[in-house]
């Protein structure tokens, strides 16, 4: 019995000793490693380690990555001042500040924000990310654009620039490679000057929100993007009170994304290495914009207004400047349909395009000759009103759609697979068995008509998928009975 108690006591002491050794082993690490570990933690967690022991009291002050997230509106300014004053590192890799709803409180002034940014920039910061919440106005301090060490800059919020006169501006970002400005509420006059001060800029993301800007001036409606080393460019612009001209000179551009219905774009020099492009020239339905009268009726090129002719001519020329692209996505509306008016302003030959995605079925088959090496074609979400009315009515199938599929099957000599997903009626017929049975029969008839279309490619496999019917035909077979889905499969589809 005595020996057993001694053994248990010995085991407990050994366990305590091993735990103490483990704790000592962690605490014995040099400050460089400890600060590297704490730099990967949120700031409040890193600061909490100061209560562990006397050894840990000041370790957190040497962190090189600062991440602060707060929703508080009281005591925020004093908290930030206290944290920044105690930092001892001369080099900051990341400064990530998420203010969220803080700016709804008058407690934080623009001068205090500028002092914080100045303090951070004095520590040779490489990566700055500031999130001022999507509906809070954020006045961008000018000091952010004069930093030799900055590599990445990302700003979110309703961004407002209050800079002095252009002649006194001093932009100096020699090492900046990535710039993201989200929710610009104006077109800064000095945006072009800013971009020219970034000779190594590779990624640029501009997000404009000009819908509520009552002081928008057409005199500032020019955006110059001159970046010799730019590889990726994204521009998103909501409704604007006036037309904006965007000039792009980026010969090394590889990826381009544009979401903008109103502006006119120009290539000063066509990019020669462009691989992927997504061009979305559509209304933003969130603002409930109404279509122009020209969209409600069929007009030939001569009947269009001079402004509309100029827009179509230049945007066709702009898209034509992407002749080296391999993946192309074009989302259009009637007013921006460059396919329809290609006779007076012809599209060039896109010999490198292997993947094409568009929502504009109408007039597309008359433009497919522009893509001689096309391998993958996706047509979805047709937004043209005329196409919607004919494609989605319960009692008719669009002749245009039928002719388009027939054209594809007849002219695609090496086609391997054609996948058609269609939705002819809404879910109202589920309430009545007779209407549901009629809808299923109608989908079967549609599938049969497509199965009978001649195929030039002997290896073409046809797959059709509707709301209640699926059908497929292996290569070499031109007639196959469609198969109605069971009830559970219908719900899932």
PLY file of the C-alpha trace (Angstrom):
ply
format ascii 1.0
element vertex 493
property float x
property float y
property float z
element edge 492
property int vertex1
property int vertex2
end_header
0.00 0.00 0.00
2.80 2.40 0.94
4.72 1.59 -2.21
1.57 2.28 -4.28
1.09 5.72 -2.71
4.72 6.59 -3.28
4.43 5.54 -6.91
1.29 7.67 -7.47
2.97 10.66 -5.84
6.01 10.17 -8.04
3.86 9.98 -11.19
2.00 13.19 -10.26
5.28 15.03 -9.70
6.62 13.78 -13.01
3.51 15.02 -14.81
3.77 18.45 -13.18
7.45 18.58 -14.01
6.84 17.62 -17.65
4.14 20.28 -17.94
6.43 22.88 -16.45
9.18 21.84 -18.84
6.79 22.26 -21.77
5.82 25.73 -20.56
9.43 26.64 -20.05
10.27 25.34 -23.50
7.74 27.71 -25.07
8.78 30.67 -22.97
12.42 30.01 -23.69
11.92 30.64 -27.40
13.56 33.84 -28.65
11.42 36.95 -29.11
11.71 36.74 -32.89
9.87 33.41 -33.00
7.32 34.42 -30.36
6.43 37.65 -32.19
6.15 35.68 -35.43
3.59 33.41 -33.74
1.65 36.30 -32.18
1.64 38.17 -35.49
-0.60 35.45 -36.91
-3.25 36.07 -34.24
-5.90 38.81 -33.98
-4.59 41.77 -32.04
-6.85 41.24 -29.02
-5.62 37.65 -28.68
-1.98 38.73 -28.98
-2.46 41.40 -26.31
-4.16 38.89 -23.99
-0.90 36.90 -23.78
0.62 39.75 -21.76
-1.09 38.42 -18.62
0.57 35.00 -18.83
3.76 35.99 -17.04
6.33 38.75 -16.67
8.20 37.18 -19.63
5.16 37.67 -21.90
4.21 41.17 -20.81
5.82 43.03 -23.71
6.24 40.31 -26.32
3.11 41.31 -28.28
4.43 44.83 -28.90
6.93 43.45 -31.43
4.32 41.93 -33.77
4.68 42.68 -37.49
1.06 41.99 -38.54
-1.70 44.05 -36.96
-5.33 43.02 -37.47
-7.97 45.14 -35.72
-11.70 44.49 -36.08
-14.17 46.54 -34.09
-17.83 47.51 -34.12
-17.55 49.71 -31.04
-18.38 53.41 -31.25
-17.11 54.41 -27.80
-13.48 54.52 -26.81
-12.31 53.37 -30.22
-9.97 56.30 -30.85
-8.28 55.93 -27.47
-7.90 52.17 -28.00
-6.22 52.61 -31.41
-3.88 55.29 -30.05
-2.87 53.04 -27.16
-2.14 50.06 -29.42
-0.13 51.99 -32.01
1.94 53.79 -29.35
3.05 50.51 -27.79
4.18 48.83 -31.01
7.97 48.59 -31.16
8.50 46.90 -34.53
10.12 49.10 -37.16
8.67 46.92 -39.94
5.00 46.07 -40.40
4.09 43.44 -42.98
0.29 43.83 -42.68
-1.99 46.46 -41.20
-5.64 45.33 -41.43
-8.20 47.71 -39.96
-11.93 46.90 -40.09
-13.92 49.82 -38.68
-17.32 48.50 -39.74
-19.96 50.81 -38.21
-17.53 53.01 -36.29
-17.80 55.93 -38.69
-21.44 56.42 -37.83
-20.16 57.92 -34.58
-18.60 61.41 -34.62
-15.98 60.22 -32.11
-13.36 59.51 -34.79
-12.22 62.53 -36.75
-10.42 62.67 -40.10
-7.32 64.08 -38.39
-7.15 61.08 -36.04
-7.40 58.65 -38.95
-4.60 60.50 -40.73
-2.42 60.28 -37.61
-2.95 56.51 -37.41
-2.13 56.03 -41.09
0.94 58.24 -40.77
2.14 56.18 -37.79
1.64 52.92 -39.69
3.38 54.21 -42.83
6.37 55.34 -40.76
6.97 51.66 -39.91
7.61 50.68 -43.57
4.32 48.82 -43.90
3.93 46.52 -46.95
0.23 45.66 -46.92
-2.57 48.04 -45.84
-6.23 47.00 -45.78
-8.87 49.36 -44.44
-12.56 48.42 -44.37
-14.74 51.41 -43.49
-18.02 49.54 -44.05
-19.97 49.65 -47.27
-22.30 52.52 -46.32
-19.87 54.71 -44.40
-17.98 57.55 -46.05
-14.24 57.33 -45.65
-11.94 60.25 -46.37
-8.72 58.73 -47.73
-5.59 60.34 -46.22
-3.14 61.61 -48.85
-0.21 60.07 -46.92
-1.36 56.63 -48.12
-0.15 57.48 -51.63
3.36 58.47 -50.65
5.02 55.32 -49.33
8.10 53.60 -50.70
7.47 50.33 -48.86
3.80 49.80 -49.73
3.15 46.73 -51.93
-0.60 46.15 -51.48
-3.30 48.73 -50.78
-6.97 47.79 -50.37
-9.62 50.31 -49.32
-13.32 49.55 -48.84
-16.04 52.08 -48.08
-17.55 55.15 -49.71
-14.14 56.51 -50.65
-13.69 60.24 -50.81
-10.43 61.98 -51.74
-9.75 65.43 -50.31
-6.48 66.35 -51.92
-4.91 69.75 -52.53
-4.45 71.22 -55.98
-3.04 68.85 -58.59
0.20 70.74 -58.91
1.05 70.22 -55.25
0.25 66.51 -55.15
3.10 64.14 -54.43
2.38 60.53 -55.39
5.20 58.10 -54.81
4.42 54.38 -54.72
7.44 52.82 -56.42
6.83 49.29 -55.08
3.04 49.06 -55.20
1.86 45.94 -57.05
-1.82 45.66 -56.07
-4.37 48.48 -55.71
-8.03 47.97 -54.78
-10.32 51.00 -54.43
-13.85 49.87 -53.65
-16.83 52.27 -53.74
-15.33 55.41 -55.22
-18.05 58.06 -54.98
-16.35 60.26 -57.58
-13.87 60.09 -60.43
-10.75 61.61 -58.84
-9.06 64.11 -61.11
-5.68 62.74 -60.05
-6.46 59.05 -60.53
-4.33 58.89 -63.67
-1.45 60.65 -61.90
-1.73 58.19 -59.04
-1.53 55.19 -61.37
1.46 56.60 -63.22
3.29 56.82 -59.89
3.08 53.01 -59.59
5.51 51.70 -62.24
5.31 48.11 -60.92
1.52 47.94 -60.56
0.24 44.50 -61.63
-3.31 44.26 -60.22
-5.88 47.06 -60.28
-9.48 46.86 -59.05
-11.67 49.97 -59.34
-15.24 49.96 -58.03
-17.25 53.16 -58.63
-20.54 54.07 -56.92
-21.63 57.33 -58.54
-25.40 56.88 -58.37
-25.96 59.26 -55.44
-23.31 61.79 -56.39
-25.24 65.01 -57.01
-22.03 66.94 -57.68
-20.76 64.69 -60.45
-19.11 66.81 -63.14
-18.61 65.79 -66.75
-15.35 67.73 -66.69
-13.91 64.94 -64.55
-15.47 62.12 -66.56
-12.22 60.77 -67.98
-10.30 57.86 -66.49
-6.74 57.27 -67.69
-5.26 53.88 -66.85
-1.65 53.93 -67.99
0.24 51.05 -66.41
3.07 49.40 -68.37
3.25 46.31 -66.10
-0.44 45.83 -65.36
-1.57 42.18 -65.65
-5.08 42.23 -64.15
-7.70 44.98 -64.42
-11.23 45.01 -63.01
-13.65 47.94 -63.35
-17.14 47.95 -61.88
-19.21 51.10 -62.37
-22.85 51.54 -61.41
-25.25 54.06 -62.91
-23.56 57.38 -63.67
-25.17 60.81 -64.23
-23.04 61.25 -67.36
-20.99 59.23 -69.80
-17.41 58.47 -68.81
-14.53 57.76 -71.18
-12.00 55.19 -70.00
-8.62 55.04 -71.75
-6.47 51.95 -71.15
-2.80 51.59 -71.99
-1.63 48.28 -70.50
0.33 46.25 -73.08
1.00 43.38 -70.63
-2.64 42.95 -69.60
-3.63 39.28 -69.19
-7.02 39.43 -67.40
-9.75 42.04 -67.96
-13.13 42.38 -66.26
-15.55 45.22 -66.98
-19.07 45.66 -65.59
-20.35 48.94 -66.98
-23.30 49.82 -69.19
-22.74 53.53 -69.76
-19.07 54.27 -70.27
-17.07 54.09 -73.50
-13.74 52.25 -73.39
-10.65 52.77 -75.53
-7.40 50.85 -75.94
-4.53 53.27 -76.57
-2.50 50.17 -77.41
-4.11 46.79 -77.90
-2.93 44.23 -75.33
-0.92 41.48 -76.98
-0.99 38.86 -74.19
-4.63 39.13 -73.07
-5.96 35.67 -72.16
-9.26 36.14 -70.32
-11.86 38.89 -70.69
-15.29 39.32 -69.11
-17.26 42.24 -70.56
-20.67 42.87 -69.00
-22.57 45.72 -70.68
-25.87 45.51 -68.83
-28.16 47.64 -66.69
-27.86 47.31 -62.94
-31.36 46.14 -62.02
-30.82 47.04 -58.37
-31.47 50.67 -59.26
-34.61 49.82 -61.20
-33.46 51.56 -64.35
-35.88 51.72 -67.24
-34.84 50.84 -70.75
-34.52 53.44 -73.46
-37.17 53.59 -76.17
-34.63 52.21 -78.64
-34.58 48.95 -76.71
-38.32 48.44 -77.04
-38.35 48.31 -80.82
-36.26 46.86 -83.62
-34.05 49.53 -85.17
-31.55 49.26 -87.95
-28.20 50.95 -87.66
-29.31 54.04 -89.61
-32.22 54.69 -87.24
-30.04 54.89 -84.13
-29.06 58.17 -82.54
-25.58 59.51 -83.19
-24.61 58.92 -79.56
-25.73 55.28 -79.80
-23.86 54.82 -83.07
-20.69 56.21 -81.53
-21.09 53.92 -78.51
-21.58 50.78 -80.62
-18.80 51.71 -83.01
-16.24 52.32 -80.26
-17.25 49.35 -78.07
-17.07 47.05 -81.09
-13.60 48.42 -81.78
-12.70 47.98 -78.10
-13.82 44.33 -78.02
-12.03 43.82 -81.32
-8.81 44.91 -79.64
-8.97 41.69 -77.59
-8.17 39.49 -80.58
-5.57 37.51 -78.60
-8.01 36.42 -75.90
-8.69 32.70 -75.39
-11.58 32.89 -72.89
-14.22 35.51 -73.68
-17.46 36.31 -71.85
-19.83 38.88 -73.33
-23.04 39.78 -71.53
-25.10 42.24 -73.50
-28.44 43.99 -73.81
-30.23 45.31 -76.88
-28.66 48.73 -76.53
-25.17 47.23 -76.29
-25.55 44.35 -78.74
-22.41 44.61 -80.85
-23.41 41.43 -82.72
-26.57 42.98 -84.17
-24.86 46.01 -85.71
-21.70 44.35 -86.90
-22.31 45.10 -90.60
-21.39 48.80 -90.40
-18.79 48.17 -87.68
-17.54 44.64 -88.32
-16.08 42.47 -85.61
-12.59 41.11 -86.25
-11.64 37.45 -86.32
-10.94 36.03 -82.85
-8.70 33.20 -83.95
-7.54 32.34 -80.38
-10.94 32.15 -78.67
-11.58 28.60 -77.48
-14.19 29.42 -74.79
-17.08 31.82 -75.47
-19.94 32.61 -73.11
-22.77 35.02 -73.87
-26.36 35.72 -72.94
-27.37 37.16 -76.32
-28.68 34.37 -78.52
-30.23 36.59 -81.13
-27.90 37.43 -84.05
-25.15 35.28 -82.50
-25.23 32.63 -85.19
-24.49 35.32 -87.79
-21.31 36.17 -85.86
-19.94 32.70 -85.14
-17.67 32.99 -88.18
-15.65 35.46 -86.07
-14.62 32.53 -83.83
-13.17 29.93 -86.21
-11.40 27.89 -83.50
-14.18 27.89 -80.93
-14.27 24.73 -78.78
-16.68 25.59 -75.94
-19.79 27.76 -76.35
-22.20 28.62 -73.54
-25.38 30.64 -74.10
-27.39 31.29 -70.95
-29.70 33.72 -69.16
-31.01 35.46 -72.26
-31.88 38.98 -71.17
-33.30 40.38 -74.36
-37.02 41.03 -73.85
-38.02 39.67 -77.23
-36.05 36.48 -76.65
-37.54 36.00 -73.20
-41.08 36.40 -74.45
-40.61 33.79 -77.17
-38.43 31.33 -75.29
-40.42 31.22 -72.08
-44.02 31.20 -73.27
-45.76 27.92 -72.44
-47.24 27.36 -75.92
-44.39 28.16 -78.29
-40.70 27.54 -78.87
-38.55 30.30 -80.29
-37.75 29.82 -83.97
-34.51 31.66 -83.32
-33.51 29.13 -80.68
-34.47 26.23 -82.93
-32.53 27.66 -85.86
-29.55 28.35 -83.67
-29.31 24.73 -82.48
-29.80 23.47 -86.02
-27.02 25.76 -87.20
-24.67 24.50 -84.50
-25.34 20.83 -85.24
-25.05 21.35 -88.97
-21.81 23.34 -88.97
-19.87 21.90 -86.02
-17.98 19.06 -87.72
-15.93 18.04 -84.67
-18.55 18.72 -81.99
-18.29 16.24 -79.13
-21.12 17.29 -76.82
-24.15 19.61 -76.94
-25.85 20.25 -73.60
-29.20 22.08 -73.64
-30.93 23.13 -70.41
-34.32 24.73 -70.95
-37.13 26.00 -68.75
-40.33 26.50 -70.69
-42.88 27.23 -67.94
-42.87 28.30 -64.31
-43.91 26.21 -61.32
-47.58 27.18 -61.35
-48.59 24.08 -63.29
-47.58 21.90 -60.32
-50.93 22.79 -58.72
-52.94 21.09 -61.45
-52.27 17.57 -62.69
-53.70 18.21 -66.17
-51.49 21.27 -66.75
-48.52 19.38 -65.39
-49.10 16.45 -67.74
-49.46 18.86 -70.69
-46.18 20.56 -69.77
-44.40 17.20 -69.61
-45.83 16.21 -73.00
-44.77 19.55 -74.49
-41.20 19.13 -73.21
-41.11 15.64 -74.71
-42.20 17.02 -78.07
-39.51 19.67 -77.92
-36.85 17.08 -77.11
-38.01 14.85 -79.99
-37.77 17.73 -82.45
-34.21 18.45 -81.35
-33.26 14.78 -81.54
-34.27 14.72 -85.18
-31.95 17.55 -86.16
-29.11 16.32 -88.41
-25.61 16.31 -86.93
-22.52 16.78 -89.02
-20.28 15.39 -86.31
-20.36 11.63 -85.96
-19.00 11.89 -82.41
-21.58 14.40 -81.16
-23.44 13.46 -77.99
-26.70 15.35 -77.37
-28.03 15.91 -73.83
-31.32 17.71 -73.12
-32.58 18.66 -69.68
-35.90 20.37 -68.96
-37.98 20.85 -65.85
-39.59 17.43 -66.06
-37.87 15.64 -68.93
-34.35 14.54 -69.68
-33.11 13.01 -72.92
-29.80 12.03 -74.40
-28.55 10.61 -77.66
-25.12 8.99 -77.96
-22.92 9.77 -80.89
-24.20 8.51 -84.23
-27.86 8.29 -83.04
-30.32 10.92 -84.22
-33.52 9.61 -82.66
-33.97 8.85 -78.96
-37.10 8.87 -76.82
-37.04 11.45 -74.02
-37.41 10.15 -70.48
-39.73 11.94 -68.01
-38.26 12.41 -64.55
-39.85 10.86 -61.50
-41.49 13.18 -58.93
-38.43 13.44 -56.65
-36.12 14.13 -59.58
-38.52 16.79 -60.84
-38.33 18.64 -57.54
-34.55 18.49 -57.48
-34.23 19.75 -61.04
0 1
1 2
2 3
3 4
4 5
5 6
6 7
7 8
8 9
9 10
10 11
11 12
12 13
13 14
14 15
15 16
16 17
17 18
18 19
19 20
20 21
21 22
22 23
23 24
24 25
25 26
26 27
27 28
28 29
29 30
30 31
31 32
32 33
33 34
34 35
35 36
36 37
37 38
38 39
39 40
40 41
41 42
42 43
43 44
44 45
45 46
46 47
47 48
48 49
49 50
50 51
51 52
52 53
53 54
54 55
55 56
56 57
57 58
58 59
59 60
60 61
61 62
62 63
63 64
64 65
65 66
66 67
67 68
68 69
69 70
70 71
71 72
72 73
73 74
74 75
75 76
76 77
77 78
78 79
79 80
80 81
81 82
82 83
83 84
84 85
85 86
86 87
87 88
88 89
89 90
90 91
91 92
92 93
93 94
94 95
95 96
96 97
97 98
98 99
99 100
100 101
101 102
102 103
103 104
104 105
105 106
106 107
107 108
108 109
109 110
110 111
111 112
112 113
113 114
114 115
115 116
116 117
117 118
118 119
119 120
120 121
121 122
122 123
123 124
124 125
125 126
126 127
127 128
128 129
129 130
130 131
131 132
132 133
133 134
134 135
135 136
136 137
137 138
138 139
139 140
140 141
141 142
142 143
143 144
144 145
145 146
146 147
147 148
148 149
149 150
150 151
151 152
152 153
153 154
154 155
155 156
156 157
157 158
158 159
159 160
160 161
161 162
162 163
163 164
164 165
165 166
166 167
167 168
168 169
169 170
170 171
171 172
172 173
173 174
174 175
175 176
176 177
177 178
178 179
179 180
180 181
181 182
182 183
183 184
184 185
185 186
186 187
187 188
188 189
189 190
190 191
191 192
192 193
193 194
194 195
195 196
196 197
197 198
198 199
199 200
200 201
201 202
202 203
203 204
204 205
205 206
206 207
207 208
208 209
209 210
210 211
211 212
212 213
213 214
214 215
215 216
216 217
217 218
218 219
219 220
220 221
221 222
222 223
223 224
224 225
225 226
226 227
227 228
228 229
229 230
230 231
231 232
232 233
233 234
234 235
235 236
236 237
237 238
238 239
239 240
240 241
241 242
242 243
243 244
244 245
245 246
246 247
247 248
248 249
249 250
250 251
251 252
252 253
253 254
254 255
255 256
256 257
257 258
258 259
259 260
260 261
261 262
262 263
263 264
264 265
265 266
266 267
267 268
268 269
269 270
270 271
271 272
272 273
273 274
274 275
275 276
276 277
277 278
278 279
279 280
280 281
281 282
282 283
283 284
284 285
285 286
286 287
287 288
288 289
289 290
290 291
291 292
292 293
293 294
294 295
295 296
296 297
297 298
298 299
299 300
300 301
301 302
302 303
303 304
304 305
305 306
306 307
307 308
308 309
309 310
310 311
311 312
312 313
313 314
314 315
315 316
316 317
317 318
318 319
319 320
320 321
321 322
322 323
323 324
324 325
325 326
326 327
327 328
328 329
329 330
330 331
331 332
332 333
333 334
334 335
335 336
336 337
337 338
338 339
339 340
340 341
341 342
342 343
343 344
344 345
345 346
346 347
347 348
348 349
349 350
350 351
351 352
352 353
353 354
354 355
355 356
356 357
357 358
358 359
359 360
360 361
361 362
362 363
363 364
364 365
365 366
366 367
367 368
368 369
369 370
370 371
371 372
372 373
373 374
374 375
375 376
376 377
377 378
378 379
379 380
380 381
381 382
382 383
383 384
384 385
385 386
386 387
387 388
388 389
389 390
390 391
391 392
392 393
393 394
394 395
395 396
396 397
397 398
398 399
399 400
400 401
401 402
402 403
403 404
404 405
405 406
406 407
407 408
408 409
409 410
410 411
411 412
412 413
413 414
414 415
415 416
416 417
417 418
418 419
419 420
420 421
421 422
422 423
423 424
424 425
425 426
426 427
427 428
428 429
429 430
430 431
431 432
432 433
433 434
434 435
435 436
436 437
437 438
438 439
439 440
440 441
441 442
442 443
443 444
444 445
445 446
446 447
447 448
448 449
449 450
450 451
451 452
452 453
453 454
454 455
455 456
456 457
457 458
458 459
459 460
460 461
461 462
462 463
463 464
464 465
465 466
466 467
467 468
468 469
469 470
470 471
471 472
472 473
473 474
474 475
475 476
476 477
477 478
478 479
479 480
480 481
481 482
482 483
483 484
484 485
485 486
486 487
487 488
488 489
489 490
490 491
491 492
